[in-house]
């Protein structure tokens, strides 16, 4: 079982893929999401979102302000600007 991850800015879809874990920094602190996570809605703060895949790869995404929503093993990240590295 995996998470479906999508990072969207006002102009485009910046990242889409599957992950075993997503770690994001919110106004409540850093939080990790794995398959089966309870529904969640939070406010992103400037920093990094880390996406870990099943094969051990890590994608780091620098984000500005925005939101993160988790529902039914889907992680939606909405950010004003973002850069994938």
PyMOL Python script that loads the backbone (N, CA, C, O; Angstrom):
from pymol import cmd

cmd.read_pdbstr("""\
ATOM      1  N   UNK A   1       0.850  -1.170   0.000  1.00  0.00           N
ATOM      2  CA  UNK A   1       0.000   0.000   0.000  1.00  0.00           C
ATOM      3  C   UNK A   1       0.896   1.234   0.000  1.00  0.00           C
ATOM      4  O   UNK A   1       1.917   1.258   0.688  1.00  0.00           O
ATOM      5  N   UNK A   2       0.522   2.260  -0.767  1.00  0.00           N
ATOM      6  CA  UNK A   2       1.332   3.472  -0.864  1.00  0.00           C
ATOM      7  C   UNK A   2       0.428   4.697  -0.843  1.00  0.00           C
ATOM      8  O   UNK A   2      -0.784   4.614  -1.043  1.00  0.00           O
ATOM      9  N   UNK A   3       1.057   5.821  -0.597  1.00  0.00           N
ATOM     10  CA  UNK A   3       0.367   7.102  -0.671  1.00  0.00           C
ATOM     11  C   UNK A   3       0.463   7.638  -2.094  1.00  0.00           C
ATOM     12  O   UNK A   3       1.475   7.440  -2.766  1.00  0.00           O
ATOM     13  N   UNK A   4      -0.566   8.302  -2.545  1.00  0.00           N
ATOM     14  CA  UNK A   4      -0.511   9.052  -3.786  1.00  0.00           C
ATOM     15  C   UNK A   4      -0.246  10.501  -3.400  1.00  0.00           C
ATOM     16  O   UNK A   4      -0.982  11.082  -2.602  1.00  0.00           O
ATOM     17  N   UNK A   5       0.808  11.083  -3.969  1.00  0.00           N
ATOM     18  CA  UNK A   5       1.235  12.428  -3.598  1.00  0.00           C
ATOM     19  C   UNK A   5       1.098  13.353  -4.798  1.00  0.00           C
ATOM     20  O   UNK A   5       1.483  13.006  -5.914  1.00  0.00           O
ATOM     21  N   UNK A   6       0.538  14.543  -4.549  1.00  0.00           N
ATOM     22  CA  UNK A   6       0.427  15.554  -5.605  1.00  0.00           C
ATOM     23  C   UNK A   6       0.726  16.921  -5.006  1.00  0.00           C
ATOM     24  O   UNK A   6       0.118  17.323  -4.014  1.00  0.00           O
ATOM     25  N   UNK A   7       1.666  17.628  -5.619  1.00  0.00           N
ATOM     26  CA  UNK A   7       2.018  18.988  -5.208  1.00  0.00           C
ATOM     27  C   UNK A   7       1.588  19.932  -6.318  1.00  0.00           C
ATOM     28  O   UNK A   7       2.009  19.798  -7.467  1.00  0.00           O
ATOM     29  N   UNK A   8       0.744  20.888  -5.955  1.00  0.00           N
ATOM     30  CA  UNK A   8       0.150  21.779  -6.943  1.00  0.00           C
ATOM     31  C   UNK A   8       0.416  23.229  -6.561  1.00  0.00           C
ATOM     32  O   UNK A   8       0.288  23.611  -5.398  1.00  0.00           O
ATOM     33  N   UNK A   9       0.788  24.029  -7.556  1.00  0.00           N
ATOM     34  CA  UNK A   9       0.892  25.482  -7.380  1.00  0.00           C
ATOM     35  C   UNK A   9      -0.252  26.101  -8.177  1.00  0.00           C
ATOM     36  O   UNK A   9      -0.947  25.386  -8.900  1.00  0.00           O
ATOM     37  N   UNK A  10      -0.465  27.405  -8.065  1.00  0.00           N
ATOM     38  CA  UNK A  10      -1.543  28.022  -8.850  1.00  0.00           C
ATOM     39  C   UNK A  10      -1.370  27.854 -10.369  1.00  0.00           C
ATOM     40  O   UNK A  10      -2.352  27.891 -11.111  1.00  0.00           O
ATOM     41  N   UNK A  11      -0.138  27.673 -10.824  1.00  0.00           N
ATOM     42  CA  UNK A  11       0.123  27.593 -12.262  1.00  0.00           C
ATOM     43  C   UNK A  11       0.178  26.179 -12.832  1.00  0.00           C
ATOM     44  O   UNK A  11      -0.141  25.965 -14.001  1.00  0.00           O
ATOM     45  N   UNK A  12       0.589  25.196 -11.992  1.00  0.00           N
ATOM     46  CA  UNK A  12       0.834  23.867 -12.547  1.00  0.00           C
ATOM     47  C   UNK A  12       0.910  22.787 -11.465  1.00  0.00           C
ATOM     48  O   UNK A  12       0.990  23.073 -10.270  1.00  0.00           O
ATOM     49  N   UNK A  13       0.882  21.539 -11.931  1.00  0.00           N
ATOM     50  CA  UNK A  13       1.178  20.410 -11.053  1.00  0.00           C
ATOM     51  C   UNK A  13       2.697  20.262 -11.055  1.00  0.00           C
ATOM     52  O   UNK A  13       3.297  20.028 -12.104  1.00  0.00           O
ATOM     53  N   UNK A  14       3.316  20.395  -9.890  1.00  0.00           N
ATOM     54  CA  UNK A  14       4.768  20.390  -9.789  1.00  0.00           C
ATOM     55  C   UNK A  14       5.319  18.983  -9.574  1.00  0.00           C
ATOM     56  O   UNK A  14       6.380  18.640 -10.094  1.00  0.00           O
ATOM     57  N   UNK A  15       4.596  18.173  -8.809  1.00  0.00           N
ATOM     58  CA  UNK A  15       5.078  16.823  -8.509  1.00  0.00           C
ATOM     59  C   UNK A  15       3.883  15.911  -8.351  1.00  0.00           C
ATOM     60  O   UNK A  15       2.865  16.300  -7.781  1.00  0.00           O
ATOM     61  N   UNK A  16       4.006  14.705  -8.853  1.00  0.00           N
ATOM     62  CA  UNK A  16       3.009  13.671  -8.621  1.00  0.00           C
ATOM     63  C   UNK A  16       3.724  12.327  -8.571  1.00  0.00           C
ATOM     64  O   UNK A  16       4.657  12.088  -9.338  1.00  0.00           O
ATOM     65  N   UNK A  17       3.297  11.460  -7.682  1.00  0.00           N
ATOM     66  CA  UNK A  17       3.929  10.156  -7.560  1.00  0.00           C
ATOM     67  C   UNK A  17       3.390   9.386  -6.379  1.00  0.00           C
ATOM     68  O   UNK A  17       2.446   9.813  -5.714  1.00  0.00           O
ATOM     69  N   UNK A  18       4.011   8.229  -6.124  1.00  0.00           N
ATOM     70  CA  UNK A  18       3.634   7.393  -4.986  1.00  0.00           C
ATOM     71  C   UNK A  18       4.741   7.435  -3.954  1.00  0.00           C
ATOM     72  O   UNK A  18       5.910   7.617  -4.292  1.00  0.00           O
ATOM     73  N   UNK A  19       4.369   7.265  -2.693  1.00  0.00           N
ATOM     74  CA  UNK A  19       5.348   7.327  -1.613  1.00  0.00           C
ATOM     75  C   UNK A  19       4.969   6.394  -0.479  1.00  0.00           C
ATOM     76  O   UNK A  19       3.804   6.035  -0.304  1.00  0.00           O
ATOM     77  N   UNK A  20       5.977   6.011   0.285  1.00  0.00           N
ATOM     78  CA  UNK A  20       5.772   5.250   1.504  1.00  0.00           C
ATOM     79  C   UNK A  20       5.596   6.185   2.694  1.00  0.00           C
ATOM     80  O   UNK A  20       4.942   5.841   3.678  1.00  0.00           O
ATOM     81  N   UNK A  21       6.203   7.399   2.587  1.00  0.00           N
ATOM     82  CA  UNK A  21       6.088   8.375   3.666  1.00  0.00           C
ATOM     83  C   UNK A  21       6.332   9.776   3.102  1.00  0.00           C
ATOM     84  O   UNK A  21       7.169   9.977   2.222  1.00  0.00           O
ATOM     85  N   UNK A  22       5.573  10.739   3.639  1.00  0.00           N
ATOM     86  CA  UNK A  22       5.742  12.153   3.304  1.00  0.00           C
ATOM     87  C   UNK A  22       5.903  12.904   4.623  1.00  0.00           C
ATOM     88  O   UNK A  22       5.114  12.721   5.550  1.00  0.00           O
ATOM     89  N   UNK A  23       6.934  13.752   4.698  1.00  0.00           N
ATOM     90  CA  UNK A  23       7.193  14.540   5.898  1.00  0.00           C
ATOM     91  C   UNK A  23       7.081  16.016   5.520  1.00  0.00           C
ATOM     92  O   UNK A  23       7.739  16.478   4.587  1.00  0.00           O
ATOM     93  N   UNK A  24       6.241  16.752   6.253  1.00  0.00           N
ATOM     94  CA  UNK A  24       6.017  18.169   5.972  1.00  0.00           C
ATOM     95  C   UNK A  24       6.047  18.970   7.262  1.00  0.00           C
ATOM     96  O   UNK A  24       5.751  18.449   8.337  1.00  0.00           O
ATOM     97  N   UNK A  25       6.408  20.237   7.145  1.00  0.00           N
ATOM     98  CA  UNK A  25       6.411  21.135   8.302  1.00  0.00           C
ATOM     99  C   UNK A  25       5.167  22.010   8.225  1.00  0.00           C
ATOM    100  O   UNK A  25       4.912  22.671   7.219  1.00  0.00           O
ATOM    101  N   UNK A  26       4.389  21.996   9.327  1.00  0.00           N
ATOM    102  CA  UNK A  26       3.166  22.785   9.399  1.00  0.00           C
ATOM    103  C   UNK A  26       3.263  23.763  10.570  1.00  0.00           C
ATOM    104  O   UNK A  26       4.252  23.775  11.302  1.00  0.00           O
ATOM    105  N   UNK A  27       2.242  24.566  10.733  1.00  0.00           N
ATOM    106  CA  UNK A  27       2.214  25.503  11.852  1.00  0.00           C
ATOM    107  C   UNK A  27       2.176  24.776  13.193  1.00  0.00           C
ATOM    108  O   UNK A  27       2.493  25.368  14.224  1.00  0.00           O
ATOM    109  N   UNK A  28       1.791  23.500  13.191  1.00  0.00           N
ATOM    110  CA  UNK A  28       1.765  22.691  14.417  1.00  0.00           C
ATOM    111  C   UNK A  28       3.050  21.899  14.617  1.00  0.00           C
ATOM    112  O   UNK A  28       3.174  21.166  15.598  1.00  0.00           O
ATOM    113  N   UNK A  29       4.010  22.035  13.703  1.00  0.00           N
ATOM    114  CA  UNK A  29       5.268  21.295  13.782  1.00  0.00           C
ATOM    115  C   UNK A  29       5.419  20.347  12.606  1.00  0.00           C
ATOM    116  O   UNK A  29       4.585  20.330  11.701  1.00  0.00           O
ATOM    117  N   UNK A  30       6.490  19.556  12.622  1.00  0.00           N
ATOM    118  CA  UNK A  30       6.756  18.613  11.547  1.00  0.00           C
ATOM    119  C   UNK A  30       5.884  17.372  11.744  1.00  0.00           C
ATOM    120  O   UNK A  30       5.725  16.884  12.863  1.00  0.00           O
ATOM    121  N   UNK A  31       5.322  16.871  10.643  1.00  0.00           N
ATOM    122  CA  UNK A  31       4.438  15.710  10.721  1.00  0.00           C
ATOM    123  C   UNK A  31       4.752  14.769   9.560  1.00  0.00           C
ATOM    124  O   UNK A  31       5.052  15.210   8.450  1.00  0.00           O
ATOM    125  N   UNK A  32       4.677  13.471   9.832  1.00  0.00           N
ATOM    126  CA  UNK A  32       4.917  12.448   8.815  1.00  0.00           C
ATOM    127  C   UNK A  32       3.611  11.729   8.505  1.00  0.00           C
ATOM    128  O   UNK A  32       2.812  11.445   9.396  1.00  0.00           O
ATOM    129  N   UNK A  33       3.415  11.444   7.233  1.00  0.00           N
ATOM    130  CA  UNK A  33       2.214  10.733   6.780  1.00  0.00           C
ATOM    131  C   UNK A  33       2.641   9.413   6.156  1.00  0.00           C
ATOM    132  O   UNK A  33       3.570   9.371   5.349  1.00  0.00           O
ATOM    133  N   UNK A  34       1.953   8.331   6.534  1.00  0.00           N
ATOM    134  CA  UNK A  34       2.157   7.016   5.954  1.00  0.00           C
ATOM    135  C   UNK A  34       0.800   6.461   5.554  1.00  0.00           C
ATOM    136  O   UNK A  34      -0.228   6.978   5.991  1.00  0.00           O
ATOM    137  N   UNK A  35       0.777   5.410   4.724  1.00  0.00           N
ATOM    138  CA  UNK A  35      -0.510   4.835   4.339  1.00  0.00           C
ATOM    139  C   UNK A  35      -1.368   4.537   5.564  1.00  0.00           C
ATOM    140  O   UNK A  35      -0.869   4.046   6.576  1.00  0.00           O
ATOM    141  N   UNK A  36      -2.654   4.835   5.466  1.00  0.00           N
ATOM    142  CA  UNK A  36      -3.581   4.606   6.558  1.00  0.00           C
ATOM    143  C   UNK A  36      -3.701   5.766   7.530  1.00  0.00           C
ATOM    144  O   UNK A  36      -4.432   5.680   8.516  1.00  0.00           O
ATOM    145  N   UNK A  37      -2.982   6.858   7.254  1.00  0.00           N
ATOM    146  CA  UNK A  37      -3.036   8.024   8.151  1.00  0.00           C
ATOM    147  C   UNK A  37      -4.467   8.566   8.221  1.00  0.00           C
ATOM    148  O   UNK A  37      -5.203   8.539   7.235  1.00  0.00           O
ATOM    149  N   UNK A  38      -4.841   9.051   9.395  1.00  0.00           N
ATOM    150  CA  UNK A  38      -6.167   9.650   9.557  1.00  0.00           C
ATOM    151  C   UNK A  38      -6.262  10.911   8.707  1.00  0.00           C
ATOM    152  O   UNK A  38      -5.235  11.512   8.391  1.00  0.00           O
ATOM    153  N   UNK A  39      -7.468  11.325   8.328  1.00  0.00           N
ATOM    154  CA  UNK A  39      -7.615  12.569   7.573  1.00  0.00           C
ATOM    155  C   UNK A  39      -6.969  13.741   8.321  1.00  0.00           C
ATOM    156  O   UNK A  39      -7.048  13.838   9.546  1.00  0.00           O
ATOM    157  N   UNK A  40      -6.332  14.623   7.555  1.00  0.00           N
ATOM    158  CA  UNK A  40      -5.577  15.729   8.147  1.00  0.00           C
ATOM    159  C   UNK A  40      -5.644  16.930   7.216  1.00  0.00           C
ATOM    160  O   UNK A  40      -5.605  16.782   5.995  1.00  0.00           O
ATOM    161  N   UNK A  41      -5.744  18.113   7.797  1.00  0.00           N
ATOM    162  CA  UNK A  41      -5.657  19.363   7.045  1.00  0.00           C
ATOM    163  C   UNK A  41      -4.783  20.299   7.856  1.00  0.00           C
ATOM    164  O   UNK A  41      -5.066  20.562   9.024  1.00  0.00           O
ATOM    165  N   UNK A  42      -3.706  20.810   7.234  1.00  0.00           N
ATOM    166  CA  UNK A  42      -2.782  21.679   7.954  1.00  0.00           C
ATOM    167  C   UNK A  42      -2.259  22.794   7.072  1.00  0.00           C
ATOM    168  O   UNK A  42      -2.400  22.767   5.849  1.00  0.00           O
ATOM    169  N   UNK A  43      -1.652  23.775   7.722  1.00  0.00           N
ATOM    170  CA  UNK A  43      -1.069  24.929   7.032  1.00  0.00           C
ATOM    171  C   UNK A  43       0.432  24.702   6.918  1.00  0.00           C
ATOM    172  O   UNK A  43       1.117  24.543   7.928  1.00  0.00           O
ATOM    173  N   UNK A  44       0.951  24.688   5.677  1.00  0.00           N
ATOM    174  CA  UNK A  44       2.383  24.549   5.458  1.00  0.00           C
ATOM    175  C   UNK A  44       3.099  25.851   5.801  1.00  0.00           C
ATOM    176  O   UNK A  44       2.568  26.941   5.585  1.00  0.00           O
ATOM    177  N   UNK A  45       4.301  25.725   6.335  1.00  0.00           N
ATOM    178  CA  UNK A  45       5.162  26.875   6.552  1.00  0.00           C
ATOM    179  C   UNK A  45       6.357  26.716   5.616  1.00  0.00           C
ATOM    180  O   UNK A  45       6.648  25.602   5.182  1.00  0.00           O
ATOM    181  N   UNK A  46       7.053  27.804   5.299  1.00  0.00           N
ATOM    182  CA  UNK A  46       8.215  27.690   4.404  1.00  0.00           C
ATOM    183  C   UNK A  46       9.211  26.664   4.934  1.00  0.00           C
ATOM    184  O   UNK A  46       9.549  26.665   6.118  1.00  0.00           O
ATOM    185  N   UNK A  47       9.667  25.805   4.060  1.00  0.00           N
ATOM    186  CA  UNK A  47      10.607  24.757   4.445  1.00  0.00           C
ATOM    187  C   UNK A  47      10.645  23.668   3.398  1.00  0.00           C
ATOM    188  O   UNK A  47      10.384  23.917   2.221  1.00  0.00           O
ATOM    189  N   UNK A  48      10.973  22.454   3.829  1.00  0.00           N
ATOM    190  CA  UNK A  48      11.082  21.321   2.924  1.00  0.00           C
ATOM    191  C   UNK A  48      10.006  20.279   3.200  1.00  0.00           C
ATOM    192  O   UNK A  48       9.646  20.014   4.347  1.00  0.00           O
ATOM    193  N   UNK A  49       9.507  19.699   2.117  1.00  0.00           N
ATOM    194  CA  UNK A  49       8.668  18.509   2.188  1.00  0.00           C
ATOM    195  C   UNK A  49       9.533  17.372   1.659  1.00  0.00           C
ATOM    196  O   UNK A  49      10.134  17.488   0.590  1.00  0.00           O
ATOM    197  N   UNK A  50       9.595  16.277   2.406  1.00  0.00           N
ATOM    198  CA  UNK A  50      10.394  15.130   1.987  1.00  0.00           C
ATOM    199  C   UNK A  50       9.464  13.976   1.611  1.00  0.00           C
ATOM    200  O   UNK A  50       8.575  13.603   2.377  1.00  0.00           O
ATOM    201  N   UNK A  51       9.685  13.420   0.421  1.00  0.00           N
ATOM    202  CA  UNK A  51       8.872  12.319  -0.087  1.00  0.00           C
ATOM    203  C   UNK A  51       9.779  11.090  -0.203  1.00  0.00           C
ATOM    204  O   UNK A  51      10.768  11.115  -0.935  1.00  0.00           O
ATOM    205  N   UNK A  52       9.441  10.015   0.519  1.00  0.00           N
ATOM    206  CA  UNK A  52      10.225   8.789   0.519  1.00  0.00           C
ATOM    207  C   UNK A  52       9.460   7.714  -0.243  1.00  0.00           C
ATOM    208  O   UNK A  52       8.304   7.431   0.070  1.00  0.00           O
ATOM    209  N   UNK A  53      10.108   7.113  -1.249  1.00  0.00           N
ATOM    210  CA  UNK A  53       9.460   6.088  -2.060  1.00  0.00           C
ATOM    211  C   UNK A  53       9.792   4.699  -1.533  1.00  0.00           C
ATOM    212  O   UNK A  53      10.656   4.539  -0.671  1.00  0.00           O
ATOM    213  N   UNK A  54       9.096   3.702  -2.060  1.00  0.00           N
ATOM    214  CA  UNK A  54       9.283   2.318  -1.619  1.00  0.00           C
ATOM    215  C   UNK A  54      10.685   1.799  -1.938  1.00  0.00           C
ATOM    216  O   UNK A  54      11.189   0.922  -1.236  1.00  0.00           O
ATOM    217  N   UNK A  55      11.320   2.326  -2.980  1.00  0.00           N
ATOM    218  CA  UNK A  55      12.665   1.859  -3.349  1.00  0.00           C
ATOM    219  C   UNK A  55      13.783   2.616  -2.632  1.00  0.00           C
ATOM    220  O   UNK A  55      14.954   2.486  -2.988  1.00  0.00           O
ATOM    221  N   UNK A  56      13.417   3.405  -1.622  1.00  0.00           N
ATOM    222  CA  UNK A  56      14.416   4.087  -0.809  1.00  0.00           C
ATOM    223  C   UNK A  56      14.847   5.457  -1.303  1.00  0.00           C
ATOM    224  O   UNK A  56      15.692   6.100  -0.682  1.00  0.00           O
ATOM    225  N   UNK A  57      14.285   5.905  -2.396  1.00  0.00           N
ATOM    226  CA  UNK A  57      14.624   7.231  -2.923  1.00  0.00           C
ATOM    227  C   UNK A  57      13.942   8.320  -2.104  1.00  0.00           C
ATOM    228  O   UNK A  57      12.857   8.119  -1.559  1.00  0.00           O
ATOM    229  N   UNK A  58      14.596   9.481  -2.027  1.00  0.00           N
ATOM    230  CA  UNK A  58      14.030  10.622  -1.320  1.00  0.00           C
ATOM    231  C   UNK A  58      14.005  11.812  -2.267  1.00  0.00           C
ATOM    232  O   UNK A  58      15.009  12.144  -2.897  1.00  0.00           O
ATOM    233  N   UNK A  59      12.840  12.449  -2.359  1.00  0.00           N
ATOM    234  CA  UNK A  59      12.696  13.681  -3.122  1.00  0.00           C
ATOM    235  C   UNK A  59      12.443  14.801  -2.137  1.00  0.00           C
ATOM    236  O   UNK A  59      11.578  14.691  -1.268  1.00  0.00           O
ATOM    237  N   UNK A  60      13.199  15.882  -2.272  1.00  0.00           N
ATOM    238  CA  UNK A  60      13.040  17.034  -1.404  1.00  0.00           C
ATOM    239  C   UNK A  60      12.405  18.167  -2.206  1.00  0.00           C
ATOM    240  O   UNK A  60      12.835  18.478  -3.316  1.00  0.00           O
ATOM    241  N   UNK A  61      11.384  18.771  -1.629  1.00  0.00           N
ATOM    242  CA  UNK A  61      10.658  19.849  -2.301  1.00  0.00           C
ATOM    243  C   UNK A  61      10.645  21.059  -1.376  1.00  0.00           C
ATOM    244  O   UNK A  61      10.124  20.991  -0.263  1.00  0.00           O
ATOM    245  N   UNK A  62      11.215  22.160  -1.838  1.00  0.00           N
ATOM    246  CA  UNK A  62      11.183  23.403  -1.067  1.00  0.00           C
ATOM    247  C   UNK A  62       9.839  24.084  -1.336  1.00  0.00           C
ATOM    248  O   UNK A  62       9.475  24.311  -2.489  1.00  0.00           O
ATOM    249  N   UNK A  63       9.108  24.405  -0.273  1.00  0.00           N
ATOM    250  CA  UNK A  63       7.789  25.025  -0.427  1.00  0.00           C
ATOM    251  C   UNK A  63       7.718  26.334   0.349  1.00  0.00           C
ATOM    252  O   UNK A  63       8.461  26.557   1.305  1.00  0.00           O
ATOM    253  N   UNK A  64       6.820  27.176  -0.082  1.00  0.00           N
ATOM    254  CA  UNK A  64       6.483  28.400   0.647  1.00  0.00           C
ATOM    255  C   UNK A  64       5.191  28.122   1.407  1.00  0.00           C
ATOM    256  O   UNK A  64       4.906  26.977   1.759  1.00  0.00           O
ATOM    257  N   UNK A  65       4.427  29.148   1.653  1.00  0.00           N
ATOM    258  CA  UNK A  65       3.152  28.959   2.353  1.00  0.00           C
ATOM    259  C   UNK A  65       2.203  28.092   1.525  1.00  0.00           C
ATOM    260  O   UNK A  65       2.305  28.016   0.301  1.00  0.00           O
ATOM    261  N   UNK A  66       1.283  27.445   2.232  1.00  0.00           N
ATOM    262  CA  UNK A  66       0.306  26.622   1.539  1.00  0.00           C
ATOM    263  C   UNK A  66      -0.450  25.729   2.504  1.00  0.00           C
ATOM    264  O   UNK A  66      -0.537  26.007   3.700  1.00  0.00           O
ATOM    265  N   UNK A  67      -0.995  24.649   1.957  1.00  0.00           N
ATOM    266  CA  UNK A  67      -1.800  23.721   2.747  1.00  0.00           C
ATOM    267  C   UNK A  67      -1.421  22.290   2.407  1.00  0.00           C
ATOM    268  O   UNK A  67      -0.924  22.011   1.317  1.00  0.00           O
ATOM    269  N   UNK A  68      -1.662  21.384   3.351  1.00  0.00           N
ATOM    270  CA  UNK A  68      -1.504  19.958   3.114  1.00  0.00           C
ATOM    271  C   UNK A  68      -2.796  19.287   3.578  1.00  0.00           C
ATOM    272  O   UNK A  68      -3.316  19.570   4.657  1.00  0.00           O
ATOM    273  N   UNK A  69      -3.296  18.389   2.729  1.00  0.00           N
ATOM    274  CA  UNK A  69      -4.501  17.632   3.063  1.00  0.00           C
ATOM    275  C   UNK A  69      -4.228  16.157   2.832  1.00  0.00           C
ATOM    276  O   UNK A  69      -3.685  15.766   1.798  1.00  0.00           O
ATOM    277  N   UNK A  70      -4.611  15.339   3.812  1.00  0.00           N
ATOM    278  CA  UNK A  70      -4.466  13.891   3.693  1.00  0.00           C
ATOM    279  C   UNK A  70      -5.847  13.271   3.828  1.00  0.00           C
ATOM    280  O   UNK A  70      -6.580  13.549   4.778  1.00  0.00           O
ATOM    281  N   UNK A  71      -6.189  12.427   2.862  1.00  0.00           N
ATOM    282  CA  UNK A  71      -7.485  11.757   2.885  1.00  0.00           C
ATOM    283  C   UNK A  71      -7.405  10.500   2.030  1.00  0.00           C
ATOM    284  O   UNK A  71      -7.005  10.567   0.868  1.00  0.00           O
ATOM    285  N   UNK A  72      -7.780   9.360   2.591  1.00  0.00           N
ATOM    286  CA  UNK A  72      -7.835   8.084   1.858  1.00  0.00           C
ATOM    287  C   UNK A  72      -6.528   7.779   1.132  1.00  0.00           C
ATOM    288  O   UNK A  72      -6.544   7.441  -0.052  1.00  0.00           O
ATOM    289  N   UNK A  73      -5.398   7.895   1.828  1.00  0.00           N
ATOM    290  CA  UNK A  73      -4.066   7.611   1.281  1.00  0.00           C
ATOM    291  C   UNK A  73      -3.670   8.530   0.128  1.00  0.00           C
ATOM    292  O   UNK A  73      -2.822   8.175  -0.691  1.00  0.00           O
ATOM    293  N   UNK A  74      -4.281   9.702   0.065  1.00  0.00           N
ATOM    294  CA  UNK A  74      -3.894  10.743  -0.890  1.00  0.00           C
ATOM    295  C   UNK A  74      -3.356  11.928  -0.104  1.00  0.00           C
ATOM    296  O   UNK A  74      -3.991  12.392   0.843  1.00  0.00           O
ATOM    297  N   UNK A  75      -2.179  12.422  -0.501  1.00  0.00           N
ATOM    298  CA  UNK A  75      -1.584  13.597   0.111  1.00  0.00           C
ATOM    299  C   UNK A  75      -1.567  14.696  -0.936  1.00  0.00           C
ATOM    300  O   UNK A  75      -0.882  14.581  -1.952  1.00  0.00           O
ATOM    301  N   UNK A  76      -2.319  15.762  -0.690  1.00  0.00           N
ATOM    302  CA  UNK A  76      -2.370  16.910  -1.598  1.00  0.00           C
ATOM    303  C   UNK A  76      -1.658  18.075  -0.922  1.00  0.00           C
ATOM    304  O   UNK A  76      -2.023  18.490   0.178  1.00  0.00           O
ATOM    305  N   UNK A  77      -0.639  18.594  -1.595  1.00  0.00           N
ATOM    306  CA  UNK A  77       0.111  19.738  -1.102  1.00  0.00           C
ATOM    307  C   UNK A  77      -0.172  20.903  -2.031  1.00  0.00           C
ATOM    308  O   UNK A  77       0.039  20.806  -3.240  1.00  0.00           O
ATOM    309  N   UNK A  78      -0.650  22.005  -1.470  1.00  0.00           N
ATOM    310  CA  UNK A  78      -0.956  23.195  -2.255  1.00  0.00           C
ATOM    311  C   UNK A  78      -0.012  24.290  -1.776  1.00  0.00           C
ATOM    312  O   UNK A  78      -0.027  24.651  -0.599  1.00  0.00           O
ATOM    313  N   UNK A  79       0.808  24.821  -2.676  1.00  0.00           N
ATOM    314  CA  UNK A  79       1.796  25.817  -2.269  1.00  0.00           C
ATOM    315  C   UNK A  79       1.872  26.930  -3.311  1.00  0.00           C
ATOM    316  O   UNK A  79       1.737  26.686  -4.510  1.00  0.00           O
ATOM    317  N   UNK A  80       2.091  28.160  -2.834  1.00  0.00           N
ATOM    318  CA  UNK A  80       2.234  29.304  -3.737  1.00  0.00           C
ATOM    319  C   UNK A  80       3.390  29.077  -4.703  1.00  0.00           C
ATOM    320  O   UNK A  80       3.252  29.303  -5.905  1.00  0.00           O
ATOM    321  N   UNK A  81       4.520  28.634  -4.183  1.00  0.00           N
ATOM    322  CA  UNK A  81       5.693  28.310  -5.005  1.00  0.00           C
ATOM    323  C   UNK A  81       6.378  27.081  -4.438  1.00  0.00           C
ATOM    324  O   UNK A  81       6.310  26.828  -3.235  1.00  0.00           O
ATOM    325  N   UNK A  82       7.036  26.318  -5.296  1.00  0.00           N
ATOM    326  CA  UNK A  82       7.753  25.123  -4.858  1.00  0.00           C
ATOM    327  C   UNK A  82       8.844  24.778  -5.859  1.00  0.00           C
ATOM    328  O   UNK A  82       8.719  25.052  -7.053  1.00  0.00           O
ATOM    329  N   UNK A  83       9.917  24.172  -5.360  1.00  0.00           N
ATOM    330  CA  UNK A  83      11.032  23.738  -6.212  1.00  0.00           C
ATOM    331  C   UNK A  83      11.405  22.326  -5.802  1.00  0.00           C
ATOM    332  O   UNK A  83      11.684  22.065  -4.632  1.00  0.00           O
ATOM    333  N   UNK A  84      11.410  21.413  -6.769  1.00  0.00           N
ATOM    334  CA  UNK A  84      11.767  20.011  -6.530  1.00  0.00           C
ATOM    335  C   UNK A  84      13.268  19.852  -6.745  1.00  0.00           C
ATOM    336  O   UNK A  84      13.814  20.304  -7.751  1.00  0.00           O
ATOM    337  N   UNK A  85      13.931  19.198  -5.778  1.00  0.00           N
ATOM    338  CA  UNK A  85      15.372  18.935  -5.958  1.00  0.00           C
ATOM    339  C   UNK A  85      15.670  17.458  -5.818  1.00  0.00           C
ATOM    340  O   UNK A  85      16.824  17.047  -5.937  1.00  0.00           O
TER     341      UNK A  85
END
""", "prot")
cmd.dss("prot")
cmd.show_as("cartoon", "prot")
cmd.util.cbc("prot")
cmd.orient("prot")
